[in-house]
Amino acid sequence: MSALEQLRERMAELADLASIEMLAGWDQLVMMPSAGAEARAQQLGVLARLTHERATAAEIGVWLDAIDAAARNGEALAELDRDVVRLARRDWERARRVPEELAAELARASAAGQESWRAARQNDDFAAFAPALARNVELARAYGRCVAEDGQSAYEALLGDYDYGLRTEELRRVFSALGETLPALAQEARVRSPRRTVAAPIAAQRAAVAATLRRLGVDAASWRVDVSAHPFTAWIGRGDSRLTTRYSDGQIESLLSSLHEYGHALYERQIDPALERTNLGRGTSMSIHESQSKLWENHVARSPAFAEVLAAELAEGGFQVAPRELHAALVGVELTPVRVSADPLTYPLHILVRFELELALVEGDLPVEELPAAWREAMRRLLGIEVPSDALGCLQDVHWGAGSFGYFPSYALGCLIAAQLWETLEAELGSREEDLRRGEVGAIQAWLREHVHRHGRRLDTTALVERATGRTLEIDPFLRYVSPLAGR
């Protein structure tokens, strides 16, 4: 085989290994009995070691050099192959900086940390989780130092796993602007547009979620919809998408979380089939991924028009609610300590808290044992609320238990990008109100496929936003989206 053919074969193998790892992680959080945690940690560690060996092997460098030499001699690559080679070199050089044992230890600590977090959250016991968190912070620093380039700090290097090229200073700038504007808007909106309670029973929620997802194209042949402690999505392969939600009696969070996770899955399903089993065949970054989930959560599920669809599906499940009342419950502003239950206006403030604290943890400015107190202080400052427990505070998210540092900023960036994409979509297609009132989303799916999804990793975050919207990332579209809640 030629060097390019050998490189493509290795990229396909690595794509398959990534899918297997995602399947094992999905099983751990959805199906696995808790007693299997220790064995699963070992299994994931072995899988991580094998993947690392294959991803950092010296022959990849030999193939890349041979391809570059051939190009210099006039053997031009097709456009797609150029992108395969470009990303392969970037990924290979980054992965080779990480020792094999560190890669395996990161996987083991992630699996163990998730189990520790799950028990600690259930028992509201931060002290029980602290050792696992401290280990994950230590490993994150070590990993960040390994992959850092061009004078990056360890934290900035960690960001590269989720949003390549993202700079800490750019996050500080964008988040500072949000931190200056949103708290006042939130205080006004909580008075003008307070959240209303819609006490839907679990049975009605389940029926509404199932029916709504069917409208969007979710079928039993190529999807799974399950329940997990923390909603998430796994994409195992084309034709195998798995999303989870969670249900609480007397709540309607499941209506939002299910469409949020659907947005993640749709992104992966609509990537150009030509990119399948290559290093380009997945979402380009977590910010773009979160923009897709937030677009479906905020601009579809939370729209007044789609509230009519959701209300009708709840009624079919035996629970009656007026669409206007349901919409008010979905967008109403309440200063809650829980991120996944936050309204669209205050949600980014929850991310600002996490960004500040994980940056301080990784940079060594915040000892792990002081995290609960620092969390409470940040929530008072940015949201003006008291956190009643660690389970509703620093233990509410699985991310740090899984060792995912640098992930959280993508949630807020996703809100901004989603608003910018939605404005562009409606400018090109016209208002989606009437289609959403009928539950028709085909035009939205098609626009996203063409302008966002099909590119896979061929475009990084900033380039993709600019290609899709004609503008660099802005905060004004998001502010225009949430300001009416405050009467502005």
C-alpha positions as CSV (number, residue, x, y, z in Angstrom):
1,M,0.0,0.0,0.0
2,S,1.0,3.6,-0.5
3,A,1.9,5.8,2.5
4,L,-1.5,7.5,2.1
5,E,-3.4,4.2,2.1
6,Q,-1.5,3.0,5.2
7,L,-2.3,6.3,6.9
8,R,-6.0,6.1,6.0
9,E,-6.1,2.5,7.3
10,R,-4.6,3.6,10.7
11,M,-7.1,6.5,10.9
12,A,-10.0,4.1,10.3
13,E,-8.6,1.8,13.0
14,L,-8.4,4.7,15.5
15,A,-11.9,5.8,14.6
16,D,-13.1,2.3,15.4
17,L,-11.2,2.2,18.7
18,A,-12.8,5.6,19.7
19,S,-16.2,4.2,19.0
20,I,-15.5,1.1,21.2
21,E,-14.3,3.4,24.0
22,M,-17.5,5.4,23.7
23,L,-19.6,2.3,23.8
24,A,-17.8,1.1,26.9
25,G,-18.4,4.5,28.5
26,W,-22.0,4.5,27.5
27,D,-22.5,1.1,29.0
28,Q,-20.8,2.2,32.3
29,L,-23.2,5.1,32.7
30,V,-26.4,3.4,31.4
31,M,-26.3,-0.4,31.8
32,M,-23.4,-1.5,33.9
33,P,-24.0,-2.7,37.5
34,S,-22.1,-0.6,40.0
35,A,-20.0,-3.5,41.1
36,G,-18.4,-3.6,37.6
37,A,-16.7,-0.2,38.1
38,E,-13.3,-1.6,39.1
39,A,-13.1,-4.0,36.2
40,R,-14.4,-1.3,33.7
41,A,-11.7,1.1,34.9
42,Q,-9.0,-1.5,34.0
43,Q,-10.7,-2.3,30.7
44,L,-10.8,1.4,29.7
45,G,-7.2,1.7,30.8
46,V,-6.1,-1.1,28.5
47,L,-8.1,0.3,25.7
48,A,-6.6,3.8,26.2
49,R,-3.1,2.2,26.1
50,L,-3.8,0.4,22.9
51,T,-5.2,3.5,21.3
52,H,-2.3,5.6,22.4
53,E,0.2,3.1,21.0
54,R,-1.5,3.0,17.6
55,A,-2.0,6.8,17.6
56,T,1.6,7.7,18.4
57,A,3.4,4.9,16.5
58,A,6.6,6.0,14.7
59,E,5.3,4.7,11.4
60,I,2.7,7.4,11.3
61,G,5.5,9.9,11.1
62,V,7.2,7.9,8.4
63,W,4.0,7.9,6.3
64,L,3.4,11.6,6.8
65,D,7.0,12.4,5.8
66,A,6.6,10.2,2.7
67,I,3.4,11.9,1.7
68,D,5.0,15.3,2.2
69,A,8.0,14.3,0.1
70,A,5.7,13.0,-2.7
71,A,3.8,16.3,-2.6
72,R,7.0,18.3,-3.0
73,N,7.8,16.1,-6.1
74,G,4.5,17.1,-7.7
75,E,2.2,14.3,-6.5
76,A,-0.8,16.4,-5.6
77,L,-3.3,15.2,-3.1
78,A,-7.0,15.5,-3.4
79,E,-8.6,18.1,-1.2
80,L,-10.0,15.6,1.2
81,D,-6.7,13.7,1.5
82,R,-4.9,17.0,2.3
83,D,-7.2,17.5,5.2
84,V,-6.7,13.9,6.4
85,V,-3.0,14.4,6.3
86,R,-3.1,17.9,8.0
87,L,-5.2,16.7,10.9
88,A,-3.2,13.4,11.2
89,R,0.0,15.3,11.7
90,R,-1.5,17.7,14.2
91,D,-3.1,14.8,16.2
92,W,0.0,12.6,16.0
93,E,2.4,15.3,17.2
94,R,0.0,16.2,20.0
95,A,-0.5,12.6,21.1
96,R,3.2,11.7,21.0
97,R,3.9,14.2,23.7
98,V,1.8,12.1,26.2
99,P,3.6,9.1,27.7
100,E,1.7,5.8,27.3
101,E,1.4,5.2,31.0
102,L,0.0,8.7,31.6
103,A,-2.7,8.0,28.9
104,A,-3.6,4.8,30.6
105,E,-3.7,6.4,34.1
106,L,-5.9,9.2,32.8
107,A,-8.4,6.6,31.5
108,R,-8.3,4.6,34.8
109,A,-8.7,7.7,36.9
110,S,-11.6,8.9,34.7
111,A,-13.5,5.7,35.2
112,A,-12.8,5.5,38.9
113,G,-13.6,9.2,39.3
114,Q,-17.0,8.9,37.7
115,E,-18.0,6.2,40.1
116,S,-16.6,8.2,43.1
117,W,-18.6,11.2,41.9
118,R,-21.8,9.2,41.5
119,A,-21.7,7.9,45.1
120,A,-20.6,11.3,46.5
121,R,-23.3,13.2,44.7
122,Q,-26.0,10.7,45.9
123,N,-24.7,11.1,49.5
124,D,-23.9,14.8,49.4
125,D,-20.4,13.9,50.5
126,F,-17.7,16.0,48.9
127,A,-15.0,14.7,51.2
128,A,-15.5,11.2,49.8
129,F,-15.0,12.6,46.2
130,A,-12.0,14.9,47.1
131,P,-9.3,12.3,46.7
132,A,-10.5,11.2,43.2
133,L,-10.8,14.9,42.2
134,A,-7.3,15.7,43.5
135,R,-6.0,12.8,41.4
136,N,-7.7,14.0,38.3
137,V,-6.5,17.6,38.8
138,E,-2.9,16.2,39.2
139,L,-3.2,14.2,36.1
140,A,-4.8,17.0,34.1
141,R,-1.8,19.3,35.0
142,A,0.6,16.6,33.9
143,Y,-1.2,16.0,30.6
144,G,-1.5,19.8,30.0
145,R,2.2,20.2,30.5
146,C,2.9,17.4,28.0
147,V,0.7,18.8,25.2
148,A,1.4,22.5,25.7
149,E,2.9,24.3,22.8
150,D,3.9,27.9,22.0
151,G,4.2,29.0,25.6
152,Q,0.7,27.7,26.6
153,S,-0.2,27.2,30.2
154,A,-1.4,23.7,31.2
155,Y,-5.0,24.9,31.2
156,E,-4.8,26.4,27.8
157,A,-3.3,23.2,26.5
158,L,-6.2,21.3,28.0
159,L,-8.6,23.5,26.0
160,G,-7.1,22.1,22.8
161,D,-8.7,18.7,23.4
162,Y,-12.1,20.3,23.1
163,D,-11.5,23.4,21.0
164,Y,-8.2,23.5,19.2
165,G,-6.8,26.9,19.0
166,L,-8.9,28.4,21.8
167,R,-7.0,30.8,24.0
168,T,-7.6,31.4,27.7
169,E,-7.4,35.2,27.2
170,E,-10.1,35.1,24.6
171,L,-12.3,33.2,27.0
172,R,-11.5,35.8,29.7
173,R,-12.6,38.6,27.3
174,V,-15.8,36.9,26.2
175,F,-16.8,35.7,29.6
176,S,-15.9,39.1,31.2
177,A,-18.4,40.8,28.8
178,L,-21.1,38.2,29.7
179,G,-20.3,38.6,33.4
180,E,-20.8,42.4,33.2
181,T,-24.1,42.2,31.3
182,L,-26.0,39.0,32.3
183,P,-26.3,39.4,36.2
184,A,-28.3,42.7,35.8
185,L,-30.4,41.2,33.0
186,A,-31.1,38.2,35.2
187,Q,-32.3,40.3,38.2
188,E,-34.7,42.2,35.9
189,A,-35.9,39.0,34.1
190,R,-36.6,37.1,37.3
191,V,-39.2,39.8,38.1
192,R,-40.6,40.3,34.6
193,S,-40.5,36.7,33.4
194,P,-40.5,34.4,36.4
195,R,-40.4,30.7,35.9
196,R,-43.7,29.0,36.3
197,T,-44.1,25.4,37.6
198,V,-45.5,22.8,35.3
199,A,-45.9,19.6,37.4
200,A,-45.9,17.0,34.7
201,P,-45.8,13.4,35.9
202,I,-43.0,11.1,34.7
203,A,-45.4,9.0,32.6
204,A,-46.5,12.0,30.6
205,Q,-42.9,13.2,30.2
206,R,-41.8,9.9,28.9
207,A,-44.6,9.8,26.4
208,A,-44.0,13.4,25.3
209,V,-40.2,12.8,24.9
210,A,-40.7,9.7,22.8
211,A,-43.3,11.3,20.6
212,T,-41.3,14.5,20.1
213,L,-38.2,12.6,19.2
214,R,-40.1,10.5,16.7
215,R,-41.1,13.8,15.0
216,L,-37.5,14.6,14.7
217,G,-36.6,11.3,13.0
218,V,-35.6,9.2,16.0
219,D,-36.4,5.6,15.3
220,A,-35.7,2.3,17.0
221,A,-33.7,1.0,14.1
222,S,-30.7,3.4,14.6
223,W,-31.3,5.2,17.9
224,R,-31.4,4.4,21.6
225,V,-33.0,6.6,24.2
226,D,-32.2,5.8,27.8
227,V,-32.0,7.3,31.2
228,S,-28.8,8.3,33.0
229,A,-27.8,10.3,36.1
230,H,-26.4,13.0,33.8
231,P,-27.8,13.3,30.3
232,F,-25.3,12.7,27.5
233,T,-25.0,11.4,24.0
234,A,-22.9,8.6,22.5
235,W,-22.3,8.2,18.8
236,I,-21.1,4.6,18.2
237,G,-21.2,4.7,14.4
238,R,-23.4,5.7,11.5
239,G,-26.8,4.2,12.3
240,D,-26.1,3.8,16.0
241,S,-26.9,7.0,18.0
242,R,-27.5,6.8,21.7
243,L,-28.9,9.7,23.8
244,T,-30.0,9.8,27.4
245,T,-32.2,12.0,29.5
246,R,-33.5,11.9,33.0
247,Y,-36.9,12.3,34.6
248,S,-38.0,13.9,37.8
249,D,-41.7,13.8,38.9
250,G,-43.4,17.1,38.6
251,Q,-40.7,18.6,36.3
252,I,-40.3,19.2,32.6
253,E,-36.5,19.2,32.3
254,S,-36.6,16.1,30.2
255,L,-38.3,17.9,27.4
256,L,-35.3,20.2,27.1
257,S,-32.5,17.7,27.8
258,S,-33.8,15.2,25.3
259,L,-33.7,17.8,22.5
260,H,-30.4,19.0,23.7
261,E,-28.9,15.6,23.4
262,Y,-30.7,15.1,20.0
263,G,-28.7,18.1,18.7
264,H,-25.4,16.4,19.6
265,A,-26.5,13.2,17.9
266,L,-27.8,14.9,14.8
267,Y,-24.5,16.6,14.3
268,E,-22.6,13.4,14.2
269,R,-25.3,11.7,12.0
270,Q,-25.1,14.5,9.3
271,I,-21.4,14.6,8.8
272,D,-20.4,13.9,5.2
273,P,-20.5,10.1,4.8
274,A,-17.2,10.4,2.8
275,L,-15.5,11.3,6.2
276,E,-16.7,8.1,7.9
277,R,-13.8,6.1,9.6
278,T,-11.3,8.9,8.9
279,N,-9.9,11.4,11.4
280,L,-12.3,14.0,10.0
281,G,-15.5,12.1,10.6
282,R,-16.6,13.6,13.9
283,G,-17.6,17.0,15.3
284,T,-14.9,19.5,15.1
285,S,-15.0,20.9,18.6
286,M,-17.1,20.8,21.8
287,S,-18.1,24.5,21.3
288,I,-19.7,23.6,17.9
289,H,-21.2,20.5,19.4
290,E,-22.7,22.5,22.2
291,S,-24.0,25.1,19.7
292,Q,-25.9,22.2,18.0
293,S,-27.5,21.0,21.3
294,K,-28.2,24.6,22.4
295,L,-29.8,25.4,19.1
296,W,-32.3,22.6,19.5
297,E,-32.8,23.3,23.2
298,N,-33.1,27.1,23.1
299,H,-34.3,28.0,19.6
300,V,-36.5,25.0,19.0
301,A,-37.7,23.5,22.2
302,R,-38.0,26.8,24.0
303,S,-39.8,28.6,21.1
304,P,-43.4,29.7,21.7
305,A,-44.4,27.9,18.5
306,F,-42.9,24.5,19.4
307,A,-44.5,24.8,22.9
308,E,-47.7,24.0,21.1
309,V,-46.2,20.7,19.9
310,L,-44.8,19.8,23.3
311,A,-48.1,20.7,25.0
312,A,-50.0,18.4,22.6
313,E,-47.6,15.5,23.2
314,L,-48.0,16.0,27.0
315,A,-51.7,15.9,26.6
316,E,-51.5,12.6,24.6
317,G,-49.6,11.3,27.6
318,G,-52.4,12.3,30.0
319,F,-51.2,15.7,31.2
320,Q,-53.0,18.9,30.2
321,V,-51.1,22.2,30.0
322,A,-51.7,25.4,28.0
323,P,-48.9,26.1,25.5
324,R,-48.4,29.6,26.8
325,E,-48.1,28.3,30.3
326,L,-45.6,25.6,29.2
327,H,-43.5,28.1,27.3
328,A,-43.4,30.4,30.3
329,A,-42.1,27.4,32.3
330,L,-39.5,26.6,29.7
331,V,-38.0,30.1,29.4
332,G,-39.0,31.7,32.7
333,V,-36.0,33.0,34.7
334,E,-35.2,31.5,38.1
335,L,-31.9,31.8,40.0
336,T,-31.3,28.1,40.5
337,P,-28.1,26.5,41.7
338,V,-28.4,23.7,39.1
339,R,-26.8,24.2,35.7
340,V,-28.9,21.7,33.7
341,S,-32.1,23.3,35.1
342,A,-31.0,26.8,34.4
343,D,-33.0,29.1,32.1
344,P,-31.4,30.3,28.8
345,L,-30.5,33.7,30.2
346,T,-28.6,32.6,33.4
347,Y,-27.1,29.4,31.9
348,P,-23.9,31.0,30.8
349,L,-23.3,32.4,34.3
350,H,-23.2,28.8,35.6
351,I,-20.4,28.2,33.1
352,L,-18.5,31.3,34.2
353,V,-18.5,29.8,37.7
354,R,-17.0,26.6,36.4
355,F,-14.5,28.2,34.2
356,E,-13.1,30.4,37.0
357,L,-12.9,27.4,39.4
358,E,-11.4,24.8,37.0
359,L,-8.8,27.3,35.8
360,A,-7.9,28.0,39.4
361,L,-7.7,24.3,40.2
362,V,-5.5,23.4,37.3
363,E,-3.2,26.4,37.8
364,G,-2.8,25.6,41.5
365,D,-4.5,28.7,42.8
366,L,-7.4,26.7,44.4
367,P,-6.8,23.7,46.7
368,V,-9.3,20.9,46.1
369,E,-10.5,21.0,49.7
370,E,-11.5,24.7,49.2
371,L,-13.6,24.0,46.2
372,P,-17.0,23.9,47.9
373,A,-16.5,27.3,49.6
374,A,-15.2,28.9,46.4
375,W,-18.2,27.5,44.5
376,R,-20.6,29.1,47.0
377,E,-18.8,32.4,46.8
378,A,-18.9,32.5,43.0
379,M,-22.6,31.6,42.9
380,R,-23.3,34.5,45.3
381,R,-21.3,36.9,43.2
382,L,-22.6,35.9,39.7
383,L,-26.1,34.7,40.4
384,G,-26.9,36.2,43.8
385,I,-28.0,32.9,45.3
386,E,-27.0,30.6,48.2
387,V,-26.0,27.0,47.4
388,P,-27.8,24.7,49.9
389,S,-25.6,21.6,49.5
390,D,-22.6,20.3,47.6
391,A,-24.8,17.9,45.8
392,L,-26.5,21.0,44.3
393,G,-23.1,22.7,44.1
394,C,-19.7,21.5,43.1
395,L,-20.9,17.8,42.9
396,Q,-23.7,18.3,40.4
397,D,-21.7,17.7,37.3
398,V,-19.8,14.6,36.3
399,H,-17.1,16.4,34.2
400,W,-14.4,16.8,36.8
401,G,-15.0,13.3,38.1
402,A,-14.3,12.1,34.5
403,G,-11.2,14.3,34.3
404,S,-12.7,16.6,31.7
405,F,-11.0,20.0,32.4
406,G,-11.3,22.6,29.7
407,Y,-14.7,21.2,28.6
408,F,-17.0,23.6,30.5
409,P,-16.2,26.8,28.4
410,S,-17.7,25.1,25.4
411,Y,-21.2,25.2,27.0
412,A,-21.3,29.0,27.1
413,L,-19.6,29.4,23.7
414,G,-22.2,27.0,22.4
415,C,-25.0,29.3,23.5
416,L,-23.3,32.2,21.7
417,I,-22.7,30.3,18.5
418,A,-26.2,28.8,18.5
419,A,-27.8,32.2,18.6
420,Q,-25.5,33.5,15.8
421,L,-26.3,30.4,13.7
422,W,-30.1,30.8,14.3
423,E,-30.1,34.4,13.3
424,T,-28.3,33.5,10.1
425,L,-30.6,30.5,9.4
426,E,-33.7,32.7,9.8
427,A,-32.2,35.5,7.7
428,E,-31.7,32.9,4.9
429,L,-34.8,30.8,5.3
430,G,-37.2,33.2,6.9
431,S,-38.9,32.8,10.3
432,R,-39.3,29.2,11.4
433,E,-42.4,30.0,13.5
434,E,-45.0,28.4,11.3
435,D,-43.0,25.2,10.7
436,L,-42.2,24.8,14.4
437,R,-45.9,25.2,15.2
438,R,-46.5,22.2,13.0
439,G,-43.5,20.3,14.4
440,E,-41.7,20.5,11.0
441,V,-38.0,20.7,11.3
442,G,-36.7,19.4,8.0
443,A,-35.5,22.8,6.7
444,I,-33.6,23.3,9.9
445,Q,-31.9,19.9,9.7
446,A,-31.0,20.5,6.0
447,W,-29.5,24.0,6.7
448,L,-27.4,22.6,9.5
449,R,-26.2,19.7,7.4
450,E,-25.1,22.0,4.7
451,H,-23.6,24.8,6.7
452,V,-22.3,23.1,9.9
453,H,-22.5,19.3,10.1
454,R,-21.1,18.0,6.8
455,H,-17.7,19.5,7.4
456,G,-16.8,17.3,10.3
457,R,-13.3,18.3,11.5
458,R,-12.3,19.9,8.2
459,L,-12.9,23.3,9.7
460,D,-11.9,24.4,13.3
461,T,-14.4,26.4,15.4
462,T,-13.7,29.9,14.4
463,A,-13.4,29.1,10.7
464,L,-16.7,27.1,10.8
465,V,-18.5,30.0,12.5
466,E,-17.2,32.4,9.9
467,R,-18.1,30.1,7.0
468,A,-21.6,29.5,8.3
469,T,-22.5,33.1,9.4
470,G,-20.1,35.4,7.5
471,R,-18.9,36.8,10.8
472,T,-16.6,36.0,13.6
473,L,-18.0,34.9,17.0
474,E,-20.1,37.6,18.6
475,I,-22.1,37.9,21.8
476,D,-24.7,40.3,20.5
477,P,-27.0,37.6,18.9
478,F,-27.2,35.8,22.2
479,L,-28.0,39.1,24.1
480,R,-30.7,39.8,21.5
481,Y,-32.1,36.4,22.2
482,V,-32.3,36.7,26.0
483,S,-32.9,40.4,26.5
484,P,-36.7,40.2,25.9
485,L,-37.0,38.1,29.0
486,A,-35.9,41.2,30.9
487,G,-38.2,43.5,28.9
488,R,-35.3,45.0,26.9
